[in-house]
Amino acid sequence: MRIRFLSSFALLLAMAGLATDAHAQAREYINARSATDAAAPPFSGAVLAGNTLYLSGTIGLEANQQVPATAEAEARLVLDNVRNTLASAGMTMDDLVTVQVFCSDVAHYDTFNAVYRTYFEDEFPARAFLGAGTLLFNARFEVQGIAVRR
């Protein structure tokens, strides 16, 4: 009886240790911003927890912080931003498992899709394309997603 109690107790301790490790999993911040920096936007570009990368919404502005003249150019810029963030975490577009596209005018759906298709080599991730009304800086698109390292 005492041996069974001790082995059950040891098993419980081991399970508790695994649960603690999962909760204490290290996080890596991509394009990190600190809550103490009042001048920076209040979010990081992405957070890597284990093999999962949570990407913040990003828009596609030109170097002068202006929205490109065409929806196609803007779609390329926003998807380049997503790809660059993924690369910073050692991932590719094919590691994306879900994507949300916010669009100021759903009339840009076909244009966005024509560009979007060129960024993947394998299966497409799950995706939502949402009419969102006005976006920051009058952007046409904002993209956020979740990636899991293959």
ABEGO torsion letter per residue (X at the ends): XAAAAAAAAAAAAAAAAAAAAAAABBBBBBGBBBAABAABBBBBABBBBEABBBBBBBBBBBAAGBBBABAAAAAAAAAAAAAAAAAAAGBBAAABABBBBBBABAAAAAAAAAAAAAABABBBBBBBBBBAEBBBGGBABBBBBBBBBX
